[in-house]
Amino acid sequence: MAIPYILMDKFDYLIIGGGVCGATAADIIRQNDKNCSIAVVSDEPHPLYSRVMLSKPEFFLGHIPFEKIWMKGTEWYEQNRISFLGGRLATALDTAQKTISLRDGTRLRYGKLLIASGVRARTWSGPGADKKGIYVLRSLEHGKAIMEAVKIKKHAVVIGGGFISFEMDDLLRKANIEVTHLIRENYYWEPVLDEASGRMIETALEKGGVKIMRNKEIAEIKGGDEVEGVLLKDGTEIACDMVLCGIGAYGELDWVKNAGVAVNKGILANEYLETSAPDVWTGGDIAEFKDLILDENIQLGNWVNAHEQGRIAALNMLGKKIPFKFVSFYTTQGFGISIAFTGDVWTVGNNRTVINRGTPESGSYARIILKGNEVEGATFINRTQEMSVVSKLIRQNIDVSKHHSELADPNFDLKKLLPTPTPEPIVISN
């Protein structure tokens, strides 16, 4: 979908990234400033679409009309006088001159800048990486390619353990494709989940017809121009006609780092999403921000998180001083099982206490992760109905030091650990 754009020498607000963070920021800025100039630069040619829908089997299999993926049409950008520079890649930043250079040689000046450029999906980079039939899922083009592939492919090898690979397993099996799933670890989602949780997911996958091979890595992808199989490091060969990679993501940071902006795994930001450079903010998957609730720097690849960061970054660009304070969450379901994470679940083992809630044998199991006296995160298998209240415990920094037994009791109503709201005073008028 081509979008006409108006190229200006300088924009009051320049946004790098056309995803939900960037589009939300542009929307908030326009709502609050009717006269400023705004531009969104996106490396994709499309207006805003739902990345969440990309990994849903209902979309891939045509049960949901393709048009449902669009969240903003070309008319939205036009009506809001937002210049959309689609299919353009930012390659350089000069914070002193306040300019952004694009790959086509265009240079744009800005008053205030938001970098919400997102991350890219990692793909197989070893021997055989040039063959057709190797897929990742991050963009609409990736999704279209997989949608076409599932119509004709017979046997897929899926690499990696996580949300994307789990959902791809579900899609492939619903398309009647044979699936072999390779993980390098001892069990699914190690070490983020404990073994009991990982085995629950594996059982669901296997009941759904997925063959799981643990402690396995690909040495080479075999075939001519097209994928015909994979050779594992232990010498095992598996015939297949597609390989789908769910092995994480990375941010392209060199152009930001070269400008002197502080980076780590992502672009470093404080609680206001300000970077180390003046008049430069960041948000979304590329941001590594100061989390006030967890009191540490974190980076999240999450749609809801990116949306909220776009809103907060925009308000701060407009001159507000609003800290980003949000409990992130992830959910998915498939193969008759539901999985959810909330808060920080990535640092288990670093002076954290884990309280188990329910049992794997019962088919309903959660892990409540504590840092000191407070809940920091939680994982849920078939207990996603408790995610909301646990998120509130995290957000409100509730002291649960005297309630470990309640947290461990699967029949205890966790809402009872929340403060009782103060009733509004009753006003009686004469």
N, C-alpha and C positions, 0 to 999 in steps of 0.2 A: 504494500500500500504506500504509494508515493505521497509525500506531504510537501506542499510548497512552503518555502521559508523566506523570510526577509532578512537579509544579511545587513547588520548594522555595524558601525565601527566600534561602538561602545554600548554596553548594556548596564543598567543600574544593578541588575541581578543576573548573574550567569550561573547556570546549573549544568554540571557535567554528569550525565546519567539520566536516561529516560525511563527508568523503572519506577516502581511505586514510591520510592523515597523522593526522587527528583520531581516527579509529577505532582506529588502531594505538596512539596515545598512550593512549587510554582503556583499551585492553586491557593495556598494560604497567603502567599505574598500578594497575589492579585486581589484577593478578598479584602486585604487590609490597605492596599495602595493601588488606587485605580489609575494612576497616571504614570507609574514607573515603566521602564522597559525591562522585559524579561526574555531570556532565551534559554532553551533546553538543548544541549548537545547530546546526541545519543549515537553510539556506535551501531545500533540497529536502525533500520529504516522505518520501523513500525511505531505508531503511537502506543500508549500504555495498554498492555494486555496482562492477563492473569498468569503469572508463572506457576501459581499453585495448581491451576487446572491442567498444566502441562503433564503432570505425573499421575493424573486420575484416569483409570481405565475407561470410565464412562465417556470421557472426551476422546480418547484414542480410538475407541471402537465405534464411534459415531453415534452414541446414544444421546450426546449433547450436541446441538448444532455448533458448527465451527464458529459462527458469528458470536457466540456467547463468550468467546475468549477476550473480546475487546472491552476495555474499561473506559477508554477515552477515544473518541473519533477525531478525525481531522477538524471537524467543525468546532470541537471544544477548544482547541488551541487557537483557532481563528477568532472565535467569539470572545475569548479572554485575552486576545492580543498578545499571545505567547509565541515567539518565534521558535519553531521546532526545526533544528538542524539535524535531520536524521541521516544515518549512514555516514557519520563524520566521527573520526576518532581523535581525541585529545592526545597530543604527543609531548607537549612541553608547557611548563608554567614558569612565569617570571613574576615573582611576588613584589619585586621592587617597581617594575613598570606596570604591574597589574594586568598582565596579558596571558592569554592562552593561545597556543599554536595548535592547529589541527594538521592532520596528516596530509591534507591536500594543499597545504601552504597558507591557508587562511589564518590570520591572526585577529583575535578578538580582545578588546579591552573590557574590563569589568570594574564595577564599583564594589560589589560584594560577590563572593564566589562560594558555591557549594559543590564539593566533590562527592558525588554519590554514584560512582562509576561501577560499583558492583564487583563481582569476582567471576572468574572463568572456571569451567569444569575441567578437572584434570582428565586426560585421556591416556591410553596406553602409548608409551614412547619408546618401547624396546623393539627388537627385531620383528618386522612384519607390520609396523605401525602405519605403513603407507597403503595397506590393503583396504578395499572397499568392503563395508560391512561392519566397521567398528563405530560404535555410537556412544555419545554422551548426551545428557539432557540438561540444558541450561537455557537455551534460547528457543524461539518459535521455529527457527529453521531446523534445529535439532529435533523438535517435536514432530515437524512435518516429515522429516526423514524416517523417523521411527514408525510413524503412522503408515507410511508406504511399505516399510519393511515387514511389518507384522502381517501384511496381506499375503506374503509369499514365502516368508522364512519358515523353517521347520524346527531348528534346534539352536537355542541361544546359550552362550556362556556368559554369565553375569559375574562381574568382579566387584568385591567390596561389600561391607556390611554397614548399612545405615538406612535412612529413610528413603532415599531415592532408589537404591537397589531393591529394598523391600517392595516398594510400590511398582517397580518395573517387573519384579517377579509376578506380582498379582496381574499386571497388564498382560504379560506374555502368556501366562497360564490361561487367562480368560480368552486369549486369542488362539488357544490350543497349540501353543508352541512348547516343545520340550525344553526344559530349563535345567542347566547344571550351574550351580552357584558356588563360586570359589571364594573362600576367605582365608587370609593369611593366619588368622588367630585360631585359638583353640575352640572358640564358640562365637556365635553371632553377637556382634557389637561389643566384643571385648576391647578395651577395659572399661568402657563407659558404663555398661551394665554388669551386674554380677552374673555368675554362671547360671544360676537358677532362672533369671530373667531371659538370658540368651537362649537357654534350652527350651523355654516356653515358646519363643519365637520360632526356633528351629522345628519344633514339633508341628507347629501350625503350617510352616512352609512345606515340610515333608508330607503332611496329610494332604496338602494341596497339589502334590505331584512334583515338587521341586527337589532335585537331587543336590544335597549339600556335600561339598568336599572341603574339609578343614585342613589347616596348615598347608595350604597349597598356593603356589605362585606360578604365573606363566613365565616361561623362558622365551617363547617365540609364538607368534601367530602365523600359522601355515596357510599356504594357498598360492594361487597365481595372482591375478588382479583382485580376485574376491577372496574373502575369508573362507577357508575350507576346514579349519580346525585349529586347535591350540596344542602346543607342546609344553608340558609342565616341567619345572625344575627337577622333579624326581624321575623324569623320563616318561611319565604317563602322557598318552595322546588322546585327545577328545575331539571327535568329529563334530563340527558345528558350521553354521552358515552366517552367524552374526555374533559379535561380542559387544556387550553393553557394560560400560565402565561407570561405577558409582564409587569412585576412589577419592572424593574430596574436591576442593576448589582452591584457587589461589588468586591473589590480587596482583594486578600489574602496577607496581609501585615505583619503578625506576624514574619515571618522568616527574613524579611528585618528590621523591627523594633528591633528585638532581636539583630541584628548586630550593633545597634547604629545609623542606618541611619534615618534621620528625615523623618517622615511621618505625614500625616493628613488624609484626605479621600483617598489620593493617595500618591505616593512617591514624596516628595517635591524636586523641582529642580529650578535652576535659569534660566535665559534666554538662557543660553548655554546648557541647559538640564543636567547640572552637579548636582549631589546630594551632600549631606553634607559629603560624604565619598570620599577620594582621589581615582582617577582613576575609579570612578563608575558614569555612566550616566544612565538616564532613558528616556523612550519615549512611545508613544502610550497611550492606554486607562488607564494604571496604573499611568501615570505621572500627577502630579499636579504642573504645571510649571508657571513661571513668564511670563505673557503675556505683552509684551512691548507696544502693541497697546492699550489694555484696561487698562494697568497699575494696574493689580491685578493678584492674583494667580487663575488659573482655571484648571479644569480637563475636558477633552472632550472624548466622545466615538464616534469616527468618523474615517472612513477609510482613507479619504484624509489627514486628520490631522496626523494620525499615519504614513502614507507613508512619508510625509514631515518631520516629527520628526525623522524617521529613517535615512533619508538623512542627516539632520543637525547634529544629534548626531554622526553619523559616521565621518563626516568631522571634528568635534571637537575632537573626539577620535584620529584622525590622526594628531592632533596638530594645527588645524585651531582655530580660535576664531570667530565663526559665530553665531550671535544671532538668535533664532527662532522667526520669525516675520511673522505670517500667519493668515489670516481671515478664520476661520472655517465655513463650511456650511453643511446643511442637506437638502435633497430633497426627496420627495416621491410623488407618485400619485396612484390613484385608485378610483373607484366609481365615475368617471367623475370629480374628483377634484384634483388639485395639491397643495402641501404644501411645503414650504421651510422656513428655518431659516438661518440667517447669523449673525456672530458676537455673542455677548453675549445677549441672550434673557432671561436669568434666573434670573436677578436681578431687574426686573421691580418693581418700588415702592420705591427703595432705592435711593432717590434723583435723579430719572430719569424723563425725560419728554417724553411722548409718543404722537406722531403725527399720526393721522389716515389718510390713503390715500385710496381713493375709499370708497365704502360702501358695507356692507353685502348684501343689497337689490339688488345691481347691479351684485352681484356674483363675484366681483373682489375687494379684500380688503387687505390692508397691514398696518402694524404698524411700524413706524420708531421710534426707541428708542434712545434718546439723553442722554448723560452724559455731563453736562455743555454745551459747544458750539459745541460739536462734536457728530457724529453718532456713537453709540456703537453697535447697533444690529438692526435686523428687522425680522418680520415674514410676510409671504406672503401666501395668499390664492388666487389661480388663477392669480397671478401676478409674477410668478417665473422668467419671462423675465427681471425683474428689479433687480434680486438678484446680478448679476455681477457688475452693476454700484454702487449699495449700498455698496457692499464689497470694491470697490475702494474708496468710500468716507470714509469708516472706516479705511482702510489700510493707506490712505494718511493723516489721521487726519484733514480733511477739516473742517474749521470753517463755520458752517451753521446757526449761530445765527441770521443772517439777512434774512434767507431764509425759515422760517417756513411756510409761505404761499405757496411757491413753493413745498415744501415737501408734503403739504396737497392737492395739486392740482393733481388729477389723470391724467390730460392731459398734465402736464408739463414734459418735457423731462429732466430727472435727470442728463443726461450726461452734461447738460449745467453748472452744479455745479462743474464739474471737471476742474482743471487748463488746460488751452490751452497749448498743447505741444509746446515747443520752436522749431521752424523749424531749420533743419540742414543748416549750411552755404553752399552756392553754390560756389564751387571752379571751376574757369575757367582756364584751362591750355592753354598755348600758343602753 
